[in-house]
Amino acid sequence: MKITFFEVEPWQKEYLKKKLKGHQLTFVSDELTLKNLSKAKNSEAIVIFIYSVIDKEILDKLSNLKFIYTMSTGFNHIDINACKQKGIKVFNVSSYGENTVAEHTIGLMLSLSKKIPQSVMNTKKGNFDLDGLEGFDLKGKTLGVIGCGNIGQQVIKIAKAMEMNVIVMNRSQNEKLAKELEFRYVSLKELLSKSEIITLHVPLTPETKHMINMKNISLVKKGAYLVNTARGGLIETKALISALDKGIIAGVALDVLEEEEDLKEDRHLSKRKLSAYENKIMKQNLKLLKDRDVLITPHSAFYTREAQQRILDVTVENIFGKRKMIV
């Protein structure tokens, strides 16, 4: 099979060559765009990551395409309906980084609570004063976990080991799991109003988009902290900025931003013209980047060698048809 890989690093390329002998492989380091679409011409399969947006326009130009393999759990960057109409089978990596993302999430919580970035920045400048660096203990605090899937459960386990109280909002409820991990289910409204730290671990879907928004951001307990390592679109950026400005939220740690691909494109000096909505979000994201109460990492929660290895292994299994497809 002729397969074109996008968004791969040199070491990944060598690993995939060994695992996929007999297939005709092409590797591209950049994300798939209309500009480099010719690299995948006549390919029966493409392998991508989250920055390759697969829409109907892209699909219409890949007439031989039969398979799309995304090296991510989320697949909101792929037009699933268009794939269904064309009979293109789509596979994702359903599980690879539960502990990896959970560890990053806890790391962000600790960074907020202990003011670690500010402390490091001060000492690098030769300032060893403690002014403005008083933090708080996580022990005894109430953690609100939105989404109790594999990653959410790992976060809960670590949080309970740190003696935090945990409440959970999830689409379905498993009382056996709640008893085992010692948490209780609540509504989103109650979670926002009672949590001292809120963390999100749900996929981005039409139902979850902007689940924290201008209408419910005022329900957040005053002085709470917010962590998001899931998807940027779960939070309405305008609402987040408003809550920071009004002092509703004391601090935020984000590994993801709404429309974050536009920031990435800006870094690469993209000539693509942004829509009015994208421009608006772009300006709001830049404001977040400059806010002293906001910590931002570059969508790196998944980025460990071990997790990447698991991603490659599952992707290879997908290519060999050993796992279930999305469509």
C-alpha positions in Angstrom: 0.0 0.0 0.0 1.2 3.5 -0.8 1.2 5.5 2.5 2.2 9.1 3.0 3.1 10.2 6.5 2.8 13.9 7.7 4.1 15.5 10.8 6.8 12.9 11.6 10.2 13.3 13.2 13.4 11.6 11.9 13.5 8.9 14.6 9.8 8.1 13.9 10.5 7.7 10.2 13.2 5.1 10.9 11.0 3.2 13.3 8.1 3.1 10.8 10.3 2.0 8.0 11.3 -1.1 10.0 7.7 -1.9 11.0 6.1 -1.3 7.6 8.4 -3.2 5.3 6.7 -4.0 2.0 4.6 -0.8 1.9 5.6 2.2 -0.2 6.2 5.0 2.3 6.6 8.7 1.9 7.5 11.0 4.8 6.8 14.7 5.1 7.8 16.7 8.3 5.1 19.4 7.9 1.4 19.1 8.3 -0.8 18.3 5.3 -2.0 21.4 3.5 -3.3 22.3 0.0 0.3 23.5 -0.7 2.0 20.1 -0.2 -1.0 18.0 -1.1 0.9 16.7 -4.1 3.2 14.7 -1.7 0.2 12.4 -1.1 -0.9 12.2 -4.7 -2.1 8.6 -5.6 -1.7 7.6 -1.9 -4.1 5.0 -0.7 -3.5 6.0 2.9 -2.3 9.1 4.8 -1.1 9.3 8.4 -1.4 12.6 10.1 -1.4 14.4 13.4 -3.7 17.1 14.8 -2.4 20.0 12.7 -3.3 18.4 9.4 -6.9 19.5 8.8 -8.7 17.1 6.5 -11.7 18.8 5.0 -13.8 18.1 1.9 -11.6 20.2 -0.3 -8.5 18.1 0.7 -10.5 14.8 0.2 -11.8 15.8 -3.2 -8.2 16.1 -4.4 -7.0 12.7 -3.0 -9.0 10.5 -5.4 -7.2 7.3 -4.5 -7.5 7.7 -0.7 -9.0 4.8 1.2 -7.6 5.2 4.7 -6.8 8.0 7.1 -4.8 7.2 10.2 -4.5 10.0 12.8 -1.8 9.7 15.4 -4.0 11.2 18.0 -7.0 10.4 20.2 -9.0 13.4 19.0 -10.2 13.5 15.4 -12.1 16.8 15.2 -9.5 17.9 12.6 -11.0 15.4 10.2 -14.4 15.9 8.4 -15.9 12.5 9.4 -19.1 13.0 7.4 -17.2 13.7 4.2 -15.1 10.6 4.8 -18.3 8.5 5.3 -19.7 9.8 2.0 -16.5 8.9 0.2 -16.1 5.5 1.9 -12.8 6.5 3.5 -12.0 4.5 6.6 -10.7 6.6 9.6 -8.6 5.3 12.5 -7.4 7.1 15.6 -5.1 6.2 18.5 -7.8 5.6 21.1 -5.4 5.1 24.0 -1.7 6.0 24.5 -1.1 8.8 27.0 -3.4 8.4 30.0 -0.5 8.7 32.5 1.5 11.1 30.3 -1.3 13.7 30.0 -2.3 13.2 33.6 1.2 13.8 34.8 1.4 17.0 32.8 -2.0 18.1 34.2 -0.8 17.6 37.8 2.5 19.4 36.8 0.4 22.4 35.7 -1.6 22.3 39.0 1.7 22.3 41.0 3.1 25.1 38.8 0.0 27.2 39.7 -0.2 26.4 43.3 3.6 26.8 44.1 4.1 29.6 41.6 7.0 27.7 40.1 7.4 29.6 36.8 7.5 33.0 38.6 10.0 31.6 41.2 12.3 30.3 38.5 12.1 33.5 36.5 13.0 35.6 39.6 16.0 33.6 40.7 17.4 33.5 37.1 17.4 37.3 37.4 19.3 37.1 40.8 16.1 37.9 42.8 15.7 35.6 45.8 13.0 37.6 47.5 9.8 35.8 48.4 7.5 38.7 47.7 4.5 37.7 45.6 5.5 34.0 45.6 3.3 32.6 48.4 1.5 29.5 47.1 -1.1 27.1 48.5 -1.3 23.4 49.3 -3.2 21.0 47.0 -3.9 18.8 50.0 -7.5 19.2 51.1 -8.5 21.3 48.1 -11.5 20.3 46.0 -10.6 19.2 42.4 -13.4 19.2 39.9 -12.7 16.8 37.0 -14.7 17.3 33.9 -14.6 14.0 32.0 -13.8 10.7 33.7 -12.3 8.7 30.9 -8.8 7.1 30.9 -7.0 10.4 31.5 -9.5 11.8 33.9 -9.2 8.6 36.0 -5.4 8.9 36.1 -5.7 12.5 37.3 -8.1 11.4 40.0 -5.7 8.7 41.2 -2.8 11.1 41.5 -5.0 13.7 43.2 -6.3 11.3 45.8 -2.7 10.3 46.5 -2.1 14.0 47.3 -5.2 13.9 49.6 -7.3 16.1 47.5 -11.1 16.0 47.5 -12.5 15.0 44.1 -15.8 15.7 42.4 -16.6 14.6 38.8 -18.9 15.6 36.0 -19.3 12.9 33.4 -21.8 12.1 30.7 -22.4 8.6 32.3 -22.0 7.6 35.9 -20.2 4.5 37.2 -20.9 4.2 40.9 -18.5 1.3 41.3 -15.7 3.4 39.9 -16.7 6.3 42.1 -16.5 4.2 45.2 -13.2 2.6 44.1 -11.5 6.0 43.4 -13.3 7.8 46.2 -15.1 10.6 44.3 -18.7 11.7 43.8 -20.6 12.7 40.6 -22.0 16.2 40.4 -23.6 18.4 37.8 -21.5 20.9 35.8 -23.1 23.7 37.7 -22.2 22.2 41.1 -18.7 21.4 39.9 -18.0 24.9 38.8 -19.4 26.4 42.0 -17.6 24.1 44.5 -14.2 23.3 42.9 -11.1 25.2 43.9 -9.3 23.7 40.8 -11.1 22.6 37.7 -9.5 20.3 35.0 -11.0 19.3 31.7 -10.6 15.8 30.1 -13.3 15.4 27.5 -13.1 15.3 23.7 -14.2 18.3 21.6 -17.5 17.6 20.0 -20.5 19.8 18.9 -21.9 19.0 22.4 -18.8 19.9 24.4 -17.7 23.0 22.4 -17.7 26.0 24.7 -19.0 23.9 27.6 -17.5 26.6 29.8 -18.8 29.9 28.4 -20.0 33.4 29.0 -23.3 32.1 30.4 -21.8 29.8 33.1 -18.3 31.3 33.8 -19.9 33.4 36.6 -20.8 30.2 38.5 -17.1 29.4 39.0 -16.1 29.6 42.7 -14.3 32.9 43.2 -10.5 32.5 43.3 -10.6 29.0 41.6 -7.9 27.8 39.2 -8.5 26.3 35.8 -6.4 23.7 33.9 -7.1 22.5 30.4 -5.0 19.8 28.7 -7.8 18.4 26.5 -9.0 20.7 23.7 -9.0 24.5 23.5 -12.5 24.7 22.1 -14.0 23.4 25.3 -13.6 26.9 26.8 -14.9 30.0 25.2 -11.8 32.2 25.2 -13.8 35.4 25.7 -15.3 33.9 28.9 -11.9 32.9 30.2 -10.5 36.4 29.7 -13.6 38.0 31.3 -13.3 35.7 34.4 -9.6 36.6 34.7 -10.3 40.3 34.4 -13.1 40.2 37.0 -11.0 38.1 39.4 -13.4 35.1 39.3 -10.6 32.9 38.2 -7.3 33.4 40.0 -5.1 31.5 37.6 -5.1 29.4 34.5 -2.8 26.7 33.1 -3.4 25.7 29.5 -1.8 23.2 27.2 -4.4 23.9 24.5 -5.9 27.0 23.0 -9.0 27.7 20.9 -8.0 27.8 17.3 -4.4 27.1 18.4 -3.4 26.0 14.9 -3.6 29.7 13.8 -0.9 30.5 16.4 1.3 27.7 15.0 0.7 28.9 11.5 1.6 32.5 12.5 4.9 31.1 13.9 5.7 29.7 10.5 4.7 33.0 8.8 1.7 31.5 7.0 0.1 33.6 4.3 -3.3 32.1 4.8 -6.0 34.8 5.4 -7.8 34.2 8.7 -11.6 34.6 9.0 -13.0 37.4 11.2 -13.8 34.8 13.9 -10.2 33.3 13.7 -8.7 36.8 13.9 -10.8 37.5 17.0 -9.7 34.3 18.7 -6.1 35.0 17.7 -6.1 38.3 19.4 -7.7 36.8 22.5 -5.1 34.1 22.6 -2.3 36.6 22.4 -3.8 38.5 25.3 -3.8 35.2 27.3 -0.1 34.7 26.4 0.7 38.0 28.0 -1.4 37.6 31.1 0.7 37.1 34.3 -1.9 34.7 35.8 -1.9 32.4 32.8 0.6 29.5 32.2 0.6 28.1 28.7 2.5 25.1 27.3 2.5 24.4 23.5 0.2 21.3 23.4 3.0 19.2 24.8 1.2 17.2 27.4 1.4 14.1 25.3 5.0 14.7 24.3 7.2 12.1 25.9 9.3 9.5 24.2 7.2 6.7 25.8 3.9 8.1 24.7 5.1 8.7 21.1 6.4 5.2 21.0 2.9 4.0 22.0 1.3 6.2 19.3 3.5 4.7 16.6 2.8 1.1 17.8 -1.0 1.7 17.7 -0.7 3.4 14.3 1.1 0.4 12.9 -1.6 -1.9 14.4 -4.2 0.3 12.7 -2.5 0.0 9.4 -2.5 -3.8 9.8 -6.2 -3.7 10.6 -5.8 -4.9 14.2 -7.9 -2.2 15.8 -11.4 -0.8 15.3 -11.9 2.2 13.0 -13.9 5.3 13.8 -15.8 5.1 10.5 
